[in-house]
């Protein structure tokens, strides 16, 4: 630990050293068995006599806080008796009202559960660890001078080129590498875009129900956030406020209800944005997993005015641990987004971008996705079959054609606390639909995620879910 001396302190240098070490032992910064710095090293670092340090250590030893070991220096004893550290006083600083109003979203992932039906999770067993390890090893060996560099704020040219090819092949999104900005996931992309496109106090529209972290993020940036209802055809365009400057939408697989924004609504949304001079953030977070119908064209592909920013993420198709996503930005916004990105966090990791580039270029991502699609499609079929078999007055499953979750409406479900207690007793982890509502009366329901649970466990988990609702 670092030691400090204050020349203006009325205490002697020995006492100052003694007090600092004793306080470190008391508050746990120096645990039993920890070795104190050698007295000679401390004396040299602080430019004081070695005897000053040895006197402080001798007093700690005499009082039982440390013990000397032949050839091992001074060690903190396991039986040191110290009074409890004082409770930390609350800070004089307070968060802004907007920040204080934000609550964390999602389920408690720390409680052990045998059956995980949490939304937004993926199957860790699918991660292609051997392929990824080879790509990371190659990236480590090839970084060279980049170890001393922060890298490009928008990501390496090689990764942006690979992503350009990827979105063109997988989603029909036409872009140039210069339009691609690599981010730390979809939320980071939304953050950058909102910083560039919204002034404090301007209106941003989000889906209701929707993904609360996006609304919370926009609020922290000073936006006035408005919820827009979602029906069986997706976002209700006619309900958009005319003064909205930005609309965040999940058209391919709406979160959490799972509906797909119809083509008519897509065209209507683009016309609305043109009339009102608004931007559309198309969050395509898990559209790679289609289970039944053919996908509709992305909004970005239908856009003719450069009002749509396409946002993608590797959190669902590969791993959330990579913290990597991207945005396809209209050319006119690229300089501002790049400058803001550099100001916020400099840029993405050159190591991760190099590894991901190799992973994509060598075909590992494509092979992984083909395997994951087969597994998730089968799991979706098993989940839907189990839900419809148990469906009745207790819950109604809503159909979904894509993604890794399904929504259930549970009009007679117990309260959230009681439901959580019942689920915990059955080793079941759930996501509640109520948490997705922020602007209107919530509907009782459950968001059933099937990304993390093993397929053979699905029937048992759905049966336990029915028991929770009975």
C-alpha positions as CSV (number, residue, x, y, z in Angstrom):
1,X,0.0,0.0,0.0
2,X,1.1,3.6,-0.6
3,X,2.2,5.6,2.5
4,X,2.2,9.3,2.8
5,X,3.8,11.9,5.0
6,X,2.5,15.4,5.7
7,X,5.2,17.9,6.8
8,X,2.5,20.2,8.3
9,X,1.1,17.4,10.5
10,X,1.9,17.9,14.2
11,X,2.4,14.2,14.7
12,X,5.9,12.7,14.4
13,X,6.8,10.8,11.2
14,X,6.8,7.6,13.1
15,X,3.3,8.1,14.4
16,X,2.0,9.1,11.0
17,X,3.3,5.8,9.5
18,X,2.0,3.8,12.4
19,X,-1.5,5.3,12.2
20,X,-1.7,4.7,8.4
21,X,-0.7,1.1,8.6
22,X,-3.0,0.4,11.6
23,X,-5.9,2.0,9.8
24,X,-5.3,-0.1,6.8
25,X,-5.4,-3.2,8.9
26,X,-8.6,-2.0,10.7
27,X,-10.5,-1.4,7.5
28,X,-9.3,-4.5,5.7
29,X,-7.0,-2.9,3.1
30,X,-4.3,-5.0,4.7
31,X,-5.7,-8.4,5.3
32,X,-4.2,-11.1,7.6
33,X,-1.2,-12.6,6.0
34,X,-0.4,-9.4,4.0
35,X,3.3,-8.4,3.9
36,X,4.3,-4.9,4.8
37,X,6.7,-3.1,2.5
38,X,10.3,-3.6,3.6
39,X,11.5,-0.8,5.8
40,X,14.4,0.0,3.6
41,X,12.1,0.5,0.6
42,X,9.7,2.7,2.5
43,X,12.5,4.8,3.8
44,X,14.0,5.3,0.3
45,X,10.6,6.2,-1.2
46,X,9.7,8.7,1.5
47,X,13.3,10.0,1.8
48,X,13.4,9.5,5.6
49,X,15.6,7.6,8.0
50,X,15.1,3.9,8.0
51,X,14.9,4.0,11.8
52,X,11.7,6.0,11.5
53,X,10.1,3.1,9.6
54,X,11.5,0.4,11.9
55,X,10.2,2.2,15.0
56,X,6.7,2.3,13.5
57,X,6.9,-1.4,12.6
58,X,8.2,-2.2,16.0
59,X,5.2,-0.5,17.7
60,X,2.8,-2.4,15.4
61,X,4.6,-5.7,16.3
62,X,4.4,-4.9,20.0
63,X,0.7,-4.3,19.9
64,X,0.1,-7.5,18.0
65,X,-0.9,-6.1,14.6
66,X,2.1,-7.6,12.7
67,X,4.7,-10.2,13.4
68,X,8.2,-10.5,12.1
69,X,9.2,-13.7,10.2
70,X,12.8,-14.7,9.5
71,X,13.5,-14.0,5.9
72,X,9.8,-13.0,5.3
73,X,9.6,-9.5,6.6
74,X,6.6,-8.1,8.6
75,X,3.3,-9.9,8.2
76,X,-0.2,-8.8,9.4
77,X,-1.3,-11.3,12.0
78,X,-4.6,-13.2,11.8
79,X,-5.4,-12.4,15.4
80,X,-4.9,-8.6,15.4
81,X,-7.5,-6.9,17.6
82,X,-8.7,-3.7,16.2
83,X,-11.8,-1.7,16.9
84,X,-14.4,-1.7,14.1
85,X,-13.8,0.9,11.4
86,X,-16.1,3.9,11.6
87,X,-19.1,3.6,9.2
88,X,-18.6,5.7,6.1
89,X,-20.4,9.0,6.3
90,X,-22.8,9.8,3.4
91,X,-21.4,12.0,0.7
92,X,-22.3,15.7,0.6
93,X,-22.9,15.2,-3.2
94,X,-26.3,14.2,-4.6
95,X,-27.3,13.0,-8.0
96,X,-29.5,15.0,-10.2
97,X,-33.3,14.3,-9.9
98,X,-33.2,12.6,-13.3
99,X,-30.3,10.3,-12.4
100,X,-31.9,9.6,-8.9
101,X,-35.1,8.5,-10.6
102,X,-33.5,5.8,-12.6
103,X,-33.9,2.2,-11.4
104,X,-32.0,-0.8,-12.6
105,X,-33.9,-3.0,-15.1
106,X,-33.9,-6.8,-15.2
107,X,-33.9,-9.8,-13.1
108,X,-31.6,-10.7,-10.2
109,X,-28.9,-12.9,-11.9
110,X,-27.1,-13.5,-8.6
111,X,-29.7,-15.8,-7.1
112,X,-29.0,-19.4,-8.0
113,X,-31.7,-20.9,-10.3
114,X,-31.9,-24.3,-12.0
115,X,-34.2,-23.0,-14.8
116,X,-33.3,-19.6,-16.3
117,X,-36.2,-18.1,-18.4
118,X,-34.7,-14.6,-18.2
119,X,-35.1,-12.5,-21.3
120,X,-32.0,-11.1,-23.0
121,X,-29.7,-14.0,-22.3
122,X,-27.9,-16.3,-24.7
123,X,-26.6,-19.9,-24.4
124,X,-23.0,-19.7,-23.2
125,X,-22.5,-23.3,-24.2
126,X,-22.8,-22.2,-27.9
127,X,-19.9,-19.8,-27.8
128,X,-17.2,-21.0,-30.2
129,X,-14.4,-20.8,-27.7
130,X,-11.7,-22.7,-29.7
131,X,-12.2,-20.5,-32.8
132,X,-12.4,-17.3,-30.7
133,X,-9.2,-18.3,-28.9
134,X,-7.3,-18.8,-32.1
135,X,-8.5,-15.4,-33.4
136,X,-7.5,-13.6,-30.2
137,X,-4.1,-15.2,-30.2
138,X,-3.6,-14.0,-33.7
139,X,-4.8,-10.6,-32.7
140,X,-2.3,-10.4,-29.8
141,X,0.6,-11.5,-32.0
142,X,-0.3,-9.0,-34.8
143,X,-1.0,-5.8,-32.8
144,X,2.6,-4.7,-32.9
145,X,2.8,-0.9,-32.6
146,X,-0.9,-0.7,-31.8
147,X,-0.1,-1.7,-28.2
148,X,1.0,1.9,-27.8
149,X,-2.1,3.4,-29.6
150,X,-5.7,4.0,-28.8
151,X,-6.8,3.1,-32.3
152,X,-9.4,4.7,-34.6
153,X,-12.4,6.1,-32.7
154,X,-14.8,4.4,-35.1
155,X,-13.0,1.0,-35.1
156,X,-10.3,-0.4,-37.4
157,X,-10.8,0.0,-41.1
158,X,-10.6,-3.8,-41.5
159,X,-13.4,-4.4,-39.0
160,X,-15.6,-1.7,-40.6
161,X,-15.0,-3.3,-44.0
162,X,-16.0,-6.7,-42.6
163,X,-19.1,-5.3,-40.9
164,X,-20.1,-3.6,-44.2
165,X,-20.0,-7.0,-45.9
166,X,-21.8,-8.7,-43.0
167,X,-24.8,-6.4,-42.8
168,X,-25.1,-6.4,-46.6
169,X,-25.3,-10.2,-46.7
170,X,-27.3,-10.8,-43.5
171,X,-29.8,-7.9,-43.6
172,X,-29.5,-6.2,-47.0
173,X,-28.2,-3.0,-45.4
174,X,-26.2,-1.0,-48.0
175,X,-23.3,1.0,-46.5
176,X,-19.7,2.0,-46.9
177,X,-17.0,1.2,-44.3
178,X,-16.8,5.0,-43.6
179,X,-20.4,4.9,-42.4
180,X,-19.8,2.2,-39.8
181,X,-19.0,3.1,-36.2
182,X,-18.0,0.3,-33.9
183,X,-19.4,0.7,-30.4
184,X,-19.6,-1.0,-27.0
185,X,-23.0,-2.5,-27.8
186,X,-26.3,-1.1,-29.0
187,X,-26.9,1.1,-26.0
188,X,-23.6,2.8,-26.5
189,X,-24.6,3.5,-30.2
190,X,-27.9,5.1,-29.0
191,X,-25.9,7.2,-26.5
192,X,-23.6,8.5,-29.2
193,X,-26.5,9.2,-31.6
194,X,-28.6,11.0,-29.0
195,X,-25.6,13.2,-28.1
196,X,-25.3,14.2,-31.7
197,X,-28.9,14.6,-32.6
198,X,-30.7,15.8,-29.5
199,X,-30.5,19.1,-27.7
200,X,-31.4,19.1,-24.0
201,X,-35.2,19.3,-23.6
202,X,-36.0,18.0,-27.0
203,X,-38.4,15.1,-27.4
204,X,-37.4,11.5,-28.0
205,X,-40.0,8.8,-28.6
206,X,-39.6,5.2,-27.5
207,X,-41.9,2.1,-27.7
208,X,-44.4,1.5,-24.9
209,X,-43.9,-1.2,-23.6
210,X,-40.3,-1.1,-24.5
211,X,-36.8,-1.4,-23.2
212,X,-36.5,0.9,-20.1
213,X,-32.7,1.3,-20.2
214,X,-33.0,3.2,-23.5
215,X,-35.5,5.6,-22.1
216,X,-33.4,6.0,-19.0
217,X,-30.3,6.7,-21.1
218,X,-32.1,9.4,-23.1
219,X,-33.3,11.0,-19.9
220,X,-29.8,11.2,-18.5
221,X,-28.9,13.2,-21.7
222,X,-31.6,15.7,-21.0
223,X,-34.2,14.5,-23.5
224,X,-37.9,14.6,-22.8
225,X,-38.9,11.0,-23.3
226,X,-42.4,10.0,-24.6
227,X,-43.8,6.5,-24.8
228,X,-45.6,5.5,-28.0
229,X,-48.0,2.6,-27.8
230,X,-47.4,-0.7,-29.6
231,X,-50.2,-2.9,-31.1
232,X,-50.2,-6.1,-33.1
233,X,-48.7,-4.3,-36.0
234,X,-45.9,-2.6,-34.1
235,X,-45.3,1.0,-33.2
236,X,-48.5,3.1,-33.7
237,X,-47.1,5.8,-36.0
238,X,-50.2,8.0,-35.6
239,X,-49.5,8.3,-31.9
240,X,-46.0,9.8,-32.4
241,X,-45.7,13.4,-31.0
242,X,-45.1,15.8,-33.8
243,X,-42.2,17.5,-31.9
244,X,-40.2,14.3,-31.5
245,X,-36.7,14.7,-32.9
246,X,-35.7,11.0,-32.5
247,X,-37.6,7.7,-32.5
248,X,-36.1,4.5,-31.1
249,X,-37.8,1.4,-32.6
250,X,-37.2,-2.3,-32.6
251,X,-39.1,-3.2,-35.9
252,X,-37.9,-6.7,-36.6
253,X,-38.8,-8.2,-33.1
254,X,-40.3,-5.6,-30.8
255,X,-39.1,-5.8,-27.2
256,X,-40.9,-7.1,-25.2
257,X,-44.1,-8.1,-27.1
258,X,-42.3,-9.7,-30.0
259,X,-44.4,-8.2,-32.8
260,X,-43.0,-7.2,-36.2
261,X,-43.5,-3.7,-37.5
262,X,-45.7,-4.2,-40.6
263,X,-44.5,-2.9,-43.9
264,X,-47.3,-0.4,-44.0
265,X,-46.2,1.0,-40.6
266,X,-42.6,1.0,-41.8
267,X,-43.4,3.2,-44.7
268,X,-45.7,5.4,-42.6
269,X,-42.9,5.9,-40.1
270,X,-40.5,6.9,-42.8
271,X,-43.0,9.4,-44.2
272,X,-43.7,10.8,-40.7
273,X,-39.9,11.3,-40.1
274,X,-39.6,13.1,-43.4
275,X,-42.5,15.5,-42.6
276,X,-41.2,16.2,-39.1
277,X,-37.5,16.3,-39.7
278,X,-36.9,13.4,-37.2
279,X,-34.2,10.7,-36.9
280,X,-35.1,7.0,-36.6
281,X,-32.8,4.6,-34.6
282,X,-33.5,1.1,-35.9
283,X,-32.3,-1.2,-33.1
284,X,-32.0,-4.6,-34.8
285,X,-30.9,-6.4,-31.7
286,X,-31.7,-10.1,-32.4
287,X,-33.3,-10.3,-35.9
288,X,-30.7,-12.8,-37.0
289,X,-32.8,-15.5,-35.4
290,X,-35.9,-16.0,-37.5
291,X,-38.1,-19.0,-36.7
292,X,-41.0,-18.9,-39.1
293,X,-41.8,-16.1,-41.5
294,X,-39.5,-14.4,-44.0
295,X,-38.0,-11.2,-42.6
296,X,-39.3,-7.8,-43.7
297,X,-36.9,-5.3,-45.2
298,X,-35.0,-3.2,-42.6
299,X,-36.1,0.4,-42.3
300,X,-32.6,1.4,-43.4
301,X,-33.1,-0.4,-46.7
302,X,-36.4,1.5,-47.3
303,X,-35.0,4.8,-46.3
304,X,-34.4,7.3,-49.1
305,X,-33.6,10.4,-47.1
306,X,-30.8,9.2,-44.7
307,X,-33.0,9.5,-41.6
308,X,-32.5,5.9,-40.4
309,X,-29.5,4.9,-38.3
310,X,-29.2,1.1,-38.2
311,X,-27.8,-0.3,-34.9
312,X,-26.6,-3.8,-34.5
313,X,-25.0,-5.8,-31.7
314,X,-23.0,-8.9,-31.2
315,X,-24.5,-9.5,-27.7
316,X,-27.1,-11.9,-29.0
317,X,-25.4,-13.4,-32.0
318,X,-22.1,-14.1,-30.3
319,X,-21.6,-13.0,-26.7
320,X,-22.6,-10.0,-24.5
321,X,-19.2,-10.3,-22.8
322,X,-17.5,-8.9,-26.0
323,X,-19.4,-5.6,-25.4
324,X,-19.3,-4.9,-29.2
325,X,-21.9,-3.4,-31.5
326,X,-22.0,-0.9,-34.4
327,X,-24.1,1.8,-36.0
328,X,-24.5,2.5,-39.8
329,X,-24.5,6.3,-39.7
330,X,-25.6,8.7,-42.5
331,X,-22.5,10.2,-44.1
332,X,-23.3,13.7,-43.0
333,X,-23.3,12.7,-39.4
334,X,-20.1,10.7,-39.4
335,X,-17.7,13.5,-38.5
336,X,-19.8,14.6,-35.5
337,X,-20.3,11.0,-34.3
338,X,-16.6,10.3,-34.6
339,X,-15.6,13.4,-32.6
340,X,-18.2,12.6,-29.9
341,X,-17.0,9.0,-29.7
342,X,-13.4,10.1,-29.3
343,X,-14.5,12.5,-26.5
344,X,-16.6,10.0,-24.6
345,X,-14.3,7.0,-24.5
346,X,-11.6,7.4,-27.1
347,X,-12.5,4.3,-29.1
348,X,-13.0,0.5,-29.2
349,X,-10.3,-1.9,-28.1
350,X,-7.8,-2.5,-31.0
351,X,-7.4,-6.0,-29.6
352,X,-11.1,-6.9,-29.7
353,X,-11.6,-5.3,-33.1
354,X,-8.6,-7.3,-34.5
355,X,-9.9,-10.6,-33.1
356,X,-13.5,-9.9,-34.3
357,X,-12.2,-9.0,-37.8
358,X,-10.4,-12.3,-38.1
359,X,-13.5,-14.1,-36.7
360,X,-15.7,-12.7,-39.3
361,X,-13.3,-12.9,-42.3
362,X,-12.5,-16.5,-41.7
363,X,-16.1,-17.5,-41.6
364,X,-16.4,-18.4,-37.9
365,X,-19.3,-16.0,-37.3
366,X,-21.3,-17.5,-40.2
367,X,-20.7,-21.0,-39.0
368,X,-21.6,-20.1,-35.5
369,X,-24.8,-18.4,-36.5
370,X,-25.9,-21.3,-38.6
371,X,-25.5,-23.6,-35.7
372,X,-27.2,-21.1,-33.3
373,X,-30.1,-20.6,-35.6
374,X,-30.8,-24.3,-35.8
375,X,-30.6,-24.7,-32.0
376,X,-32.7,-21.6,-31.2
377,X,-35.3,-22.4,-33.8
378,X,-35.8,-25.9,-32.2
379,X,-35.9,-24.3,-28.7
380,X,-38.4,-21.8,-29.9
381,X,-40.6,-24.6,-31.2
382,X,-40.3,-26.5,-27.9
383,X,-41.1,-23.4,-25.8
384,X,-44.1,-22.5,-28.0
385,X,-45.4,-26.0,-27.9
386,X,-45.1,-26.2,-24.1
387,X,-46.7,-22.8,-23.6
388,X,-49.7,-23.5,-25.9
389,X,-50.1,-26.9,-24.1
390,X,-50.4,-25.2,-20.8
391,X,-52.2,-22.0,-22.0
392,X,-55.6,-21.2,-20.5
393,X,-57.1,-18.6,-18.2
394,X,-53.8,-18.2,-16.3
395,X,-51.7,-17.0,-19.3
396,X,-51.9,-16.3,-23.0
397,X,-48.7,-16.6,-25.1
398,X,-48.1,-14.0,-27.8
399,X,-46.7,-15.3,-31.0
400,X,-43.3,-14.1,-32.1
401,X,-41.5,-14.9,-35.4
402,X,-38.0,-14.0,-34.3
403,X,-35.6,-13.5,-31.4
404,X,-34.9,-15.3,-28.1
405,X,-38.0,-14.5,-26.1
406,X,-41.8,-14.8,-26.0
407,X,-44.3,-12.7,-24.0
408,X,-47.1,-14.1,-21.9
409,X,-50.1,-12.1,-20.7
410,X,-51.1,-13.2,-17.2
411,X,-54.2,-11.2,-16.2
412,X,-54.7,-13.1,-12.9
413,X,-51.0,-13.4,-11.9
414,X,-50.0,-12.8,-8.3
415,X,-48.1,-9.6,-7.4
416,X,-44.5,-9.3,-8.4
417,X,-43.1,-10.1,-5.0
418,X,-45.3,-13.2,-4.5
419,X,-44.5,-14.4,-8.1
420,X,-40.8,-13.9,-7.4
421,X,-41.0,-15.9,-4.2
422,X,-42.9,-18.7,-5.9
423,X,-40.4,-18.8,-8.7
424,X,-37.5,-18.9,-6.3
425,X,-38.9,-21.8,-4.4
426,X,-39.0,-23.7,-7.7
427,X,-35.5,-22.7,-8.8
428,X,-37.0,-20.6,-11.6
429,X,-35.8,-17.2,-12.8
430,X,-38.3,-15.0,-14.7
431,X,-38.5,-11.5,-16.3
432,X,-41.6,-9.5,-15.6
433,X,-43.5,-7.7,-18.3
434,X,-44.7,-4.9,-15.9
435,X,-41.1,-3.5,-15.8
436,X,-41.3,-2.7,-19.5
437,X,-44.1,-0.1,-19.0
438,X,-43.1,3.4,-18.0
439,X,-45.7,5.7,-19.5
440,X,-49.0,3.9,-19.2
441,X,-50.8,1.4,-17.0
442,X,-48.8,-1.8,-17.1
443,X,-50.1,-5.2,-18.1
444,X,-49.4,-8.3,-16.0
445,X,-47.2,-10.7,-17.9
446,X,-43.9,-12.5,-18.2
447,X,-41.2,-12.3,-20.8
448,X,-40.0,-15.8,-21.3
449,X,-36.4,-15.9,-22.5
450,X,-35.2,-19.2,-24.0
451,X,-31.7,-18.2,-24.8
452,X,-30.0,-19.5,-21.7
453,X,-32.0,-22.6,-20.8
454,X,-31.1,-26.0,-22.1
455,X,-33.7,-27.4,-24.6
456,X,-34.4,-30.6,-22.5
457,X,-35.2,-28.4,-19.5
458,X,-37.9,-26.4,-21.3
459,X,-40.9,-28.6,-20.6
460,X,-40.1,-28.8,-16.9
461,X,-39.5,-25.0,-16.7
462,X,-42.8,-24.2,-18.4
463,X,-44.6,-26.6,-16.1
464,X,-43.1,-24.9,-13.1
465,X,-44.1,-21.5,-14.5
466,X,-47.7,-22.7,-14.7
467,X,-47.4,-23.8,-11.1
468,X,-46.3,-20.3,-10.1
469,X,-49.4,-18.8,-11.7
470,X,-51.9,-21.3,-10.3
